[in-house]
């Protein structure tokens, strides 16, 4: 899983980077086929905003959350993304197909 964290009007400290990575472990526990993750953190006056773009095979998931505290925004973001990943995984498991069965050719 490729992880890219960037910030707008906020410096991404190693502590913040570790916090985001530890929260994303929860996503990886539910679904291990994540291709890459882009996290975008921003500050606009008093509102802290976190966005995430998660690519899995066949789909791209997006979630965003905002709060007065950046850590709380990240928590909300991961909760939203976790629900999306579980829903995607359930839909994907439901579409497994059996092998084609050969029907006898009528003569």
C-alpha positions in Angstrom: 0.0 0.0 0.0 1.4 3.3 -1.1 0.6 6.1 1.4 1.0 9.8 0.5 0.1 12.5 3.1 0.1 16.2 2.2 -1.0 19.3 3.9 -2.3 22.7 2.9 -1.6 25.4 5.5 -0.5 22.7 7.9 2.8 21.0 8.4 2.6 17.2 8.4 4.7 16.3 11.4 6.0 12.8 12.0 3.5 12.4 14.9 0.6 13.3 12.6 2.0 11.0 9.9 2.2 8.1 12.4 -1.3 8.8 13.7 -2.8 8.7 10.2 -0.8 5.5 9.4 -2.0 3.8 12.6 -5.6 4.7 11.8 -5.3 3.3 8.3 -4.2 0.0 9.7 -7.8 -0.5 10.6 -8.7 -0.3 6.9 -6.0 -2.7 6.0 -7.3 -5.2 8.6 -10.7 -5.2 6.9 -9.5 -5.2 3.3 -5.9 -6.0 2.4 -6.1 -5.3 -1.4 -5.5 -1.5 -1.2 -3.4 -0.1 -4.0 -2.7 3.4 -2.8 -3.9 6.0 -0.4 -3.7 9.8 -0.7 -4.5 11.8 2.4 -4.9 15.6 2.2 -5.0 17.7 5.4 -5.9 21.3 5.4 -6.7 24.2 7.7 -9.2 27.0 6.9 -9.5 29.5 9.7 -10.8 27.4 12.6 -11.9 24.4 10.7 -9.5 21.4 10.2 -10.3 19.3 7.2 -9.1 15.8 6.2 -9.7 14.1 2.8 -8.7 10.7 1.6 -8.6 9.1 -1.8 -8.3 5.3 -1.6 -7.8 3.1 -4.6 -8.7 -0.5 -4.6 -8.9 -2.9 -7.5 -11.8 -1.8 -9.6 -12.9 1.3 -7.6 -11.7 4.5 -6.1 -13.2 5.5 -2.7 -13.3 9.1 -1.4 -14.2 10.5 2.1 -13.8 13.8 3.8 -14.4 15.1 7.3 -13.9 18.4 9.1 -13.8 19.3 12.8 -12.2 21.9 15.1 -9.5 19.4 16.0 -7.4 17.7 13.2 -7.1 14.5 15.1 -10.9 14.3 15.5 -11.3 15.0 11.8 -9.0 12.1 11.0 -11.0 9.8 13.3 -14.3 10.8 11.6 -12.6 10.3 8.2 -11.4 6.8 9.0 -14.8 5.8 10.3 -16.5 6.9 7.1 -13.9 5.2 5.0 -14.1 2.0 7.0 -17.9 1.8 6.3 -17.3 2.4 2.6 -14.6 -0.4 2.5 -16.8 -2.9 4.3 -19.7 -2.1 1.9 -17.4 -2.5 -1.1 -16.0 -5.8 0.2 -19.5 -7.2 0.9 -20.7 -6.3 -2.6 -17.5 -7.8 -4.1 -17.9 -11.0 -2.3 -21.5 -11.4 -3.4 -20.5 -11.4 -7.1 -18.3 -14.5 -7.2 -19.3 -16.7 -10.1 -19.1 -20.5 -10.5 -17.3 -21.9 -13.4 -19.3 -22.3 -16.6 -21.0 -25.6 -16.7 -21.1 -27.3 -20.1 -24.6 -28.0 -21.3 -25.1 -30.9 -23.6 -25.7 -29.7 -27.2 -29.2 -30.7 -28.4 -29.0 -32.9 -31.6 
